[in-house]
Amino acid sequence: MKKQVILLSLVLIVISLFSGCRKDHEQIQKKAEKTSELQVPTDFKWKTTLDVGLKISLPVNGFFPLTSKLSIYQGNPFSGGLLIASGSVSKESSFEQIVRIPAYLNSLFLYLETTAGTQQIVEVPVLGNQLSYTFESSEVKQLFKSLNAVQEVGPECNDCDQVISGSGNYNIGNGKTYCVQDNFTGTITFQTWNGGGTLKICGTANISQNISLGTNSWIIVTQGGSLNINGIQMWGSGNGVKVYANSSLQISGGLSTTGTFVNHGTMTIGGFTTFQLLSTPFVNTGVLSVGSGVNLNNATLLNSGTFSAAGVIKLNTGSSITNDGTITAGDQSELNGSSMVNNGSFIITNSRFNINGGSTFTNNGDMDVRAGSFNVNSSGSVVNNGSINAASQIKFNAGSNVTNNCMMTCGGLAEFNSGNIVFQSGYLRSNDRIQINGGANTILKDGSMISAPKYFLYTNISGQGSTNTIKAETEFTMSSQTVSGPIELSTNNLNILSGTPVSQHFINGATVVAIGAEQNFLAITACNPEGLGSISVTDMDGDGVPDELDAFPNDPDRAFRSWYPNENNFSTIAFEDLWPGMGDFDFNDMVVIMQYEIVTNADNELVDLNGKFRLMAAGASLNNGFAVAIDIAPDHVASVSGGAIAGSIINFDAKGFEAGHTNQTVWIVMDAINDLYPGPDFLNTVPELAYVETDTISVSMTLSTPQANYGIAPFNPFIFVNQERGKEIHLLDFPPTALVDPVYFGMWEDNSTPQTGKYYKTDSNLPWAIEIPVNFDYPIEKVDILQTHLKFAEWATSGGTLFPDWYLNLTGYRNQGNVYVKP
């Protein structure tokens, strides 16, 4: 069956809280010149990642037959998101797993695929170490509302040329900033002929005039400030109004804009408002209420907040809206030579929605015309991936181009008069009648359904792909027209041209059946709340996971694949190898990138673990090895294969893992790297030396007994130094294996105390190894990581709260000259 897609999201309000505290942190923390001078919290674990315990459930009353597939993504899977994990979930058994993600991530995407052929996506916030979510019933209409609203806190009132308070009349010129920090009542004049300036409100201001806000003049309401004003007359350029989070602006009259207009707080405009002559898009992440109508004239609105107008909302030529929040029009709304993308909720309370003059409307969310009609006119184009509902009629007129990929409903007539109308796994329900007239070219594709009490066909209609359904409860009337292709008509009252056989009208596979005798199956979904027929599932290997959801449809022992760090990328572990002595903190003595494929069965138990590893750098002369300890007892392991071994100090079990361990299975990934890659002591750390192209090393493990608890990738990676197996170096506070030589603990700069679980840290809590969840750009030889990655120090001294993405290639984050680059 053709799957139907519906996207949804939780409302995420991500408030930038750190902008104000970074400055304080910088002032308090003495600037360190090298890592050894850093003063870090004693409980800091040096983790660039966050371990999140997932518990994902299905509602017991939902339509979720058999086992569904859940996939976890970093980013939207339909926009290049990266797969992290997948497994089974059902009404009886939730999906429970711990995943390791970059610490800077604010959200994860959960992608549910059901046996019924439905799909749901929800973006959920990551707010700590636990994430629980229960999908809503697939019988309930769901929407994609990607409200990633960033409500900026705004600047402080600490850069003022003059502070005003009390009452008075002030002239602002020479580009100066006047601040209201407590209370002010009076008038303000911007001297645009004298350089203009800025009025910054951090307190409460009441201005009983219409301010002329011309060239180079700004009003900024920030830090919880409040401004009440009669009116603002905007003109010229280089000017604007900005209202930040937790702040408010109330304008008694109307408004016509120029320059810049941004609202992150609460804004009320009493009169008619025109957004035009804007140098940048109008951004609203807060609450904006207009007491009359709104026009957009060649302007762009980016709304992820709440925007309401008591009157008409019109988008005129060249205008556009992208809505990720909620927009409400009290009267009608029109697109005139303009465009709109609705990812959230668009509500028209008292009238109609018209798409005119070649305008385009893409709906990924919820369009609700609560008292009127939805009309596509004058070569308008519509792509519907969400829900469109009209209390009255839906009409496609005058050369319409409509693609319905999800749900349309109306209380009255649904009429197709002219244009190209394509249903791609889409659904249309009229509670009155559907009428398709001669100018409409209508195609049903891949399990689409159109349903009404009455259906009148005045032109041919065709189907493509998997079987589609037309349902007419009381009447289906046609004359000489044809229904062609994979379409099943369900009706108890078929009216055709007198004297002609049914086979003359239903051709090329189209059929007619009585209601209740349907052969087609269409699942109840978020796009099709009506559905049709009963389900049929294929499960060739009998593991309970349908073939279309099973990564191994012919293998009863395997069903799903998960990845670390994700399906497409590698993570990095970087070592200093002079332990127990302290090194130079260039973290390039041994740099290994790694990726794990985690194969699980229908019960989400580990069956196979496959790792890929590559030595990227060895900035030392020591002949080190690299291994991974996994918390699975060797008794549960059938075999381990792979690795690159050039030394002779390792004792292997016959099954392929290192011998001598009882509670762990230890992979020896590579040993004696100087023998594997003979040549200069400094491998890929000195730009002047030749680059060494190293191999990707694979290691695979198959279990004899599937395991529900197997730890968190990348598990416990470590090096053993210079062919001395007992001299292990692990991540901070990661325990050593049974083969470690304990003589090194507490020696020199090491401050390990095994009896309390403290390992591989100095007395100032500095590590010998760090893991980074990307292919890390490490420093060149002898250059401290602090001098290479410029936010590293603030990240470390803040205990990981500041700049958790310090390793990314962002503006101001690195000294590129100190990064090793392949010549």
N, C-alpha and C positions, 0 to 999 in steps of 0.2 A: 504494500500500500504506500501511497505517497504521504510522506510526513507533513504535518502542518506545524508551522513555527509561530510561536507567540513569545514576545520578549517582555520581561517585567523587571522591576527593580525596587528595592527598598529606597525610601527617601533618605539620602545621605547628606547631612549638613556637616561639611568638614570646615571647621573654623580655624583660621591660622592663629594659634595661641602663642607661637614661639617667637614672633617677630619682636615683641617687646622685651622678652627675657634674654635674648641673645646678647644685647648690649650690656646688660648687667653682668652676665656671666663673663664677658670679655674684660670688663673692668676689674672684677674680683680676681680672676685667674691670672697669675703672673705668666707672661708669655714664655713658653719653653722653646729653646732652640733645637733640642733633640729629644727623642723619645725617652731616654733615660732620666730626663728631668721632669717628666710629667707627674703631676699629682692627681691620681685617679681614685674614685671611691673604692673602698676596700671590698665591696661586694660586686664590683663590676666584673662581668664575665667575658668581656671583649667579644661579644657576639654581634655580628652584623645581621643575624637572622632572628626570627621569632618562631617558636614552636606553638602551633595552634591546634588544640584538640577540637575536632569537628564531631558534631552529632547532628545528622541530617535525617529528618523523618518525613513520612507521608501521612496525610490525615486518614484516619480509619474509615471515614465516610466518603472518601473520594473514589473516583473511577480510575483505579490503578490496578488492573488485572495482572496477576503473576508478578514477575520480577522486573523492576525498572533499572535503568542504568544512570548513575550519577557521575558526572565529571566535574572536577574542580579546576578552574582556570585562573591564571594571573592575567587579567584583562578580559575584555569581551571576546568570546570565541568567534563571533561574526565580524570582528574588527582586528584580527591578528593576535588574539589572546593566546597565551601559552598554557598548554595542558600540564597540570601538576599531578593529578591523581584521578583514578576512576574506580568504580566498584558497583556493587549491587545495593539496592534499597527496595524495600517493600513495606506494605502496611503493617506487616508483622515484625519486621526487623529493620532498625535504623542503620544508617551508614556511620560508623564510628572509626575515626582514624586521626592520628596526629600528623600534621604536615609542617614542614619547615619552609618558611617563606622569607623574603627580604624584609627586614624590620621596618623599612619605610613604607611598605604597602598599607594603604588605608582600607582596602576592600578586596574581596574575592568574588568571582562569578561562579555560581552553581548552575550547572546545565543538566536538566533532567530529561531523559528520553524514556518514554513508556512503551509498554507492549502494545498499547492502543494506537501507537504511531504519533502521539503528541510530544511536543517539546516545550519546556519552559526554561527561561533563564532568569535568575534573580541575582542582583548585585547586593551583597551583604557587607556591612562594615566590619572591619577587624578592630575590636576595641580592647583586646587583651588576649589572654592565652586560651580562652574558650570561645567557641562559636557554635551556637545552637540555632537551628532553623527548621521549621516545619512548612513544607510546601502547602499552598492552599489547594483546595479541590480543583481538579481540571474541569469540573462542571461550572465553575465560577469564572466569570470574565476577568482576565488578568491583563495588565497593561505594562508596557515598557515605559517607566518613568525614571529616566536616569538623571536624578536630581543631585548631581555632583556640585552643589552650590557652594562656592567658596565665598563666605561672607567676610570680607576684609575688615579687620579691626580698625585700621586707619592710623594716621600719624598722631603723635602727641602734640600738645600745645607748648612745646619747649623751644621753638625756633621763631619766636615772635619778635617783631620790631617794636610793637606797642601792644600792651594789654589794656582793654577797655572794660569798664564796668559801670554800674549805676545807670545814669541816663545822660543823653547828650546827642550831639550831631557830629559825625566824623567824616572826613574826606580821606579816601585811600588812594595814594598815588606813589610814584617812584618805585613801583614793583614791590612795595613793602607788605608785610603780613601783620594784620591786626587780629588779635585773639580775644575772644570772650571766654574767660575761664570760670566765671561764676554767673552773675546775672547782668543783663543789659537791656535797656529799653530806650529806643531813640531812632535816629535815621542814619543811613549810610549813603555816601556818594562816592562812586568809583570815578577817579579822574583818568579816563581813558586817554586823554590828550597828554597825560603826564606819566605814562608808563603803566597805569592800572595798578593792580595789586591783588591781595587775597584777604578775604574775611574768613577766619577760622573759628568755628563755634565748638567749644568743648564744654560750655556751660549751657545757660538758657538765655536766648535772645528773642525779643519781641520787637519787630520793626514795622511801624505803622505807615508804610509807604510802598510804592511800586519801585523797586530797585532797577536801575538801568545797568545791565551787566554786559558791557561791551568788550572790545578787544583787550586781551591780556588781563581780564578780570575774572576772579574765581570766588566761589562760595564753597567752603568745605565744612561739613558738619561731621564731627568725629568724636571718639572717646566718650560716648554717651551723651553728646550734646543735643540740644533741641532748638530749632529755629522756627518761629511763627512769623509769617510775612504776608503782606497784602498781595503782592505780585512780583514777578521777575520778568523783565523785558530783556531777552537775550539778543545780541546782535554782534556782528564783527567776527573775529577769529581769535584763536589762542585763548579762549575763555571757556568756562564750564561750571557745572555744579556737581559735587560729589558728596554723597551721604553714605557714611560708613556704618558698620554693624553696631547695633544697640543705640543708634542715633536716629533723630527724626527731623523731618522738614514738613511744614504745613504751609501751603500756599492757598490763600483764600480765593483768588481768582483763577484765571486760565493761564496757559503757558504756551509759548512758541519758542523752540530751542534753536541754538546754533552751537558750534564747538563740541564740547564734551558733556555728556549727561550720564551719571552713574549712580545707582542706588543699591546699597547693601543693607540699608536700614529700613525705616518706616517712612513712607512719603505719602502725603495726601494733597491732591490738587483739586480745587473746587470747581473750576470751569473747564471749557473745551480746551483740549491740548493737542498741539501739532508738533510732532517730532520731525525735524527737517534740518538741512544744512549742518549735519553732524560730521565732524572730522573723524570720529571713531564710532563704532557701534554703541548704541544705547544698551547698557548692561543693567539688568535688574536681578539681584539675587535675594532681595528683601521683600517687603510688602509695599506695593504701589496701588493706590486707589484714586481714581479720577471720577469726579462727580458728574461729568457730562460725557461727550464723545471723544474719540481719539482718531487722529489722522496720522499716518506715516507717509511722508512725501520723500521718496528716494532716500529712505533711511533704513537702518538695520537695527532690529531689536533682538538681543540675546537674553531670554528670560529663563531663569532657573528658580525664581521665587514665585510670588503670588502677585498677579497683575489683574486688576479689575477696572472696568469702565461702566458707568451707569447707562451710557448711550451706545452709539454705533462704534465699532472698531473697523476702520478702513485702511487697507494697504494699497496705496496708489503706486503708479508706475515707478519701477526700479526699487521698490521696498521689499524687505524680507523680514520674516520672524523665524527664529529657531527657539522653540519652546520646550524646555525640560522641566517646567514647573506647572503652574496652573494659571490659565488665562480665562477670564469671564467677561463676556459682553452682555450688558443688560438688554440691548437692542440687537439688531442684526449685525453681521460681520461680512465684509466683502474683500475679495482679492481682485484688484484691477491692474493687470499687467505686472503682477508681483508674485512672490513665492512665500510659502510657509512650510516649515518642517515641524511637526508636532510630535514630540517624544513624551509628552506629559499628558495634561488634561486641558481640553479646550471646551468651554461651556458657553452656549448661547441661550439665555433664559427666556426671551420673549419673542424672538422672530427667527429669521432664516439665515442660512450661510450660503453665499453666492461666490462661485469661482468664475470670474469673467476675464475677457480680454487676453486669452492665452496664458493665464496664470497657472502656476503649478502648486499642488498641495500634496505633501507626503505625510501620511499619518502613521506613526509608529506607536501611538498611544491611544487616547480616548477622546473622540469628538462627539459631543452630546448636544444636539439641537433640541431643546426641551419643549418648545412650543411651536416650531415651524418646520421648514423643509430644508433639505440639503440639495443644492442645485449646481450642476456643472454646466456652464454656458460658454459660448464663443471660443471654442477650441481649447477649453480648459483641460488640464491634465491632473489626474489623481492617481496616486499609488497608496493603497491602504494595506498596512501591515499590522494594524491594530483593530480598534472598534469604532465604527461610525454609526450613530443612532440618531434618527430624526423622528420626532413625535408625529409629524405629518407625513410628508412625501419625500422620496428620493427621485430626482430626475436627472437624466443624462441627456443634454441637449446640444444642438449646434456644433457638431464635430468634436464631441467629447472624446478624450482618451483616458480610459479608466482601467486600472489593474487592481483587482481585489484579491489580496493574498490572505485575508483573514475574515472579518465579520462586518456585515452591514445589516442594519435592521431599521424598519420604519413601521409606524402605526397605520399609515394610509397607503396610497398607490406608490408602487415602484415602477417607474416608466423609463424605458430606454428608447429615446427618440432618434438619436443620431450619433455616429462615431464608432470607435472601436472599444468594445467592452470585453475584457478578458478576466476570467476567474481562474486564478492559479491556486488550487487547493483552498479556494475561498468559499464563503457562505453568505447568502442573502436571504433574509426573511422579511416578508411583508405580511402584516396582519389583515390586509384588505385584498390586494390583487397585484400581480405582476403583469405588465404589458410591454411586449417587445415589438416596436414598430419598424417600418420598412427601411429606415435609414440606419439602423443599428446592426453592426457586425458583431455578433456575440459568440464567444468561444468559452466552453467550460473545459478546464484542464485538471487532471491529476486529483481526482477525488473531491471536486467542488460540489456544492449543493445549493440549489435555489428552491425556496419553499414558500407557499402561500395557499390560502384557501382557493383562490381562483387564479387561472393563468391564461392569458390571451396572447397567441403567437401570430404575428403578421409578417414575419420574415423567417428565413431559414436560421437554424442554430446548429452548431457543430461541437463535437467533443474530441478531446485528445488525451493521450496518456492513460492512466488508470481510470476505472469506471467512475462516472459522475452521476449525480442524481438530480432529477427535477421532481418535486413533490407538490401535487395539487389536490388538496383534501376534498373539495367539492366539485371542481370543474377544470378541465383542460380543453381549450377551444383553439382550433386551427382550421385553415381552409385547405389550400393546395401546398402549404409549406412542408418542409422536411426537417426532421431531427436526425442528425448524422453522426456516426462515430460512437465511442463508448459512453453512451448516456442511457440510464435507466429511468423511464418515467413511471412514477408511482401515483396512480389515481384510480378512482372508482367511477369516473364519469369522463370518458374521452369523446369529444365532439370533433369529427373530421369531415371533409368534403363528402357529401352523400354519394354513395355508390362506389367509393374507392376503398381498396383494402388497406389495412393498417400497414402492411409491408411496403406500400408505396410511399408512406410518409416517414416511417422509421427505418432508416437504411444504414448500411455499413456498420452493423453491430448494435445500433440503437434498439432498445426493447421497451415494451410496455408491460407493467405488472399491476396487480391490484394492491391497494394499501394493505400492508401486513404480510405480503408475499414477496417482499424485496429479496433479491439475491445479492445486491451490493452491500458491503459493510463500510460504514463511515463512523469512526469513533466519536463519542462525545468529547469535545476538546474545548480549550479556551476560545478557539475561533468558531467552533461549531457546537453550540450548546444543545442542539437538537439530536444530532447523530442519527444513525440508521443501521438496522440489522444487528448481527452478532459477530463476535471476534473469532478469528482462526489464527493460531500461532504455530510456527515451525521451530522446533528445537531438535536438530539432528543428533546432537550428542547427549541429549537427555539430562543436562545439568541444571535445568530450570531457568536458564538465560536464553531468551529467544535469539535465533541466529542473527537477526539484524542488529542486535545489541551486543553480540558475543564476538570478542576479538579472536577467539579460537573456536569457531562454530562446530568443528569436527573433533574437538578434544574435550572430553568430559572433565579433565583435571585442571583446565585453564580457561579463564574467561575474560580477564581485564588486564590492562597495562597502566601502570603509573610511572612517574618519572621524578628524578631529582637532578638538578634544580627544576627542570621542566623538559618538555619533549625535544626542544631545539637547542638548548644551550648547556654549557658546562659551568660548574662552580670551581673555586680555586682554594687550595690550602697552601700556605706559605710558611716556611720554617726559618728560624735561626738555629744553627746546628752546633753551637759551642756549649750547650748545656752540659754541666750545671753552671758554666760561666756565662756571663752576659755578652751578647754580640753587639754588632753595630746597628741593628734594627733597620737594615735595608730590606729585610724579609725576602731575600732572594737566594739564600743558601740552598734551598730546595723548594721549587715551586711546581706543584702538580695540579693539573685540572682534571675534573672527574664528572662523570654523568652515570646515573643508575637507572636501569629499567627494572621495574618491580612487577612481576607477573603474579597475579592472584587468581584464586578459583571463584566459584559462584558464591561462596561464603566469605569472600574477602580475606582469605587466608593465603599467606605467602607460599608459592610453589617454586618459583625460580627468581634468582637475583642475578642480574647481568650488569657488570660495570665496565665502563670505558675510562681509561686513564692515559694521561700524556705528560711526560716530564717537559716542562717549559723552560726551566732554568736551574742551574746548579752553580751558584756563586761561591764555591768553596772547593778545596782540594780533597775533602774527605769522601771516602768511597761508601756512600750511604745506600740504604735500602728503604723501600716504602711498603707499608702494609696497612691492612684494615682489619680491625677486630669487630666482630658482629656478635651480638648477644643471643646467639642460638647455639645450643649444646651440639657438639659434633655428632651425637647419637642420632640427631634428626636430619643429618645431611647425607644425601646419597653420593654426591660427587662435587668436586671443585676442579675446574679446568682453566688453563690460561696462565698468564703472567710471563714475565721476562726475567729469567734467573741466570746470572753470570757468576755468582759467588758459590761458595761451598759450605757456608756456616748453617744453613737451614736444614732441619730435619722434617721431612714431609711424611704425613700419613698416606696410606695407600689410596685414600679417597681424594687426595690432592690438596688438602689444607695442611697448615703447619701442625706438626705433632706436639703434644705436651700440654694441651689445653682441655679443661673439663667442661667449663660453662660457656666458653666462647669458641666460635669458629674464626680462625685467623687466616685471611688471604695474604699471601706474599705476592704483591703486585709486581715489584721490580727489586732486584738486589744487585749490589756492586755496580752502581751507575757509571763509575769511571771505566769499568770494563765493558759495559754496554756501549758507551760513547767515549772512546779514548780520544785524547786530544788535549786542548788547553784546560787548565784547572777551572777557568771561569766560563761555564757554558751558558751562552745567551744572556750575559749580564754586562759585558763590556762592548760598547758599540763598535770599537775599532777592530774587534776580533770577528772572525767569520761566524756566521750564524749556522747552528747545527739543527738540521731538520730531524726531529725525533719522531718515534713511532707512536701510534695509538695502540695501547695494550689493553686487551680484553680479558676479563675474568668472569666466569659464569659458575653459578652454584645452583644445583637442583636438590630439593629437600626430599627425603624419604617420608617425612611426616609434615604435612602442611601446618604452618604456624600462624596463629592469630596475632600473637605478640612477637614482634621481631625488631623492635627499635625504630629509630628514625634515621633515614639517610641524611648525611653521608656516614652515619654510624661513628666509629672511633678510629679515624685515620692517624697514622703515626709514622715516624721514621726511626730506623735504628742506625747508629752512627758508626761509620768507618769500619764496617765488618765486625762490630762488637754487638752481638745480638741483644745483650742485656741492657744496652744503653739506649733506651727508648725516649723519644720526645713526642708528647701528645699536646693537644689543645689544653688550655688552662682548665684545671679541675676535671679533666677526663682521666679516668683511672688507667694505669698501665696493665699489661697482660701478665699472666702467671710467670713469664720468662724474664721479667725485668730484673735487673740487678739493683737491689735497694740501697746499695752503698752510696749511690749518687744523691739520694734524697737528703736535703739539708746541707749539701756540700756547696762551698763557694756562694754564689748569688742565689742558689735555689732555696726556696723557703717552703718546700713541700712538707706537709705533716700527714702521712698516710692514715694515721689513726682517726683523723677528723675529716678525711675525704678531700684534703687540699693537695693539689698536685700542680707542678710545672708553673710556678709563679715566683716572682721575687718578693722581697719583703715590702716593696712598694706596689705590689700587685701587677707587675708587668709580665707579659707572656713570652713564650718561645715560639708560638705558632698562632696564626689567625686563619679563619675561614672566611671567604668572601663569595657570595652567591652568584658571581659572574666570572667570566674569563678576565682575570685581574691584570691590570696594567701596572706591573711591579717596577720598583725603582732600579736605576742602573747601579753598578757596583759601588759600594761604600757611601751611598747617599741615603741618609736617614729617610724613612717613610714620611716623617713629619715635614720634611723639606720638599717632598714630592707631591703628596696629597694634602692640600693646604687646609682642609677642614678636619683632618684626622685628629689633631690635637683637641679641638673643641668637642668632637665626638667623644673622645676618650675621657677628657676631664669632666664632661657632663654626665658620665656614666651611660652614654649611648643615647641620651635624649635629644641632643642637638646633632644635626646633620647625619642622620642614620644612613643617608645615601652618599657619604663622603667619597666613595670610590668611583662614582659615576663621572663621566666626562661632561660636566656642566660648567657654565661660565664661572670663573673664579675658584674652581675646586682644585686645580692642580697646576704645578709647574711642569709644563710639557717637556721642557728641556731635561728634566730629571727622570722622565719615564723611559724605560727601555723600549725601543721600537725596532722591529725586525728590519735589518738593513736591506 
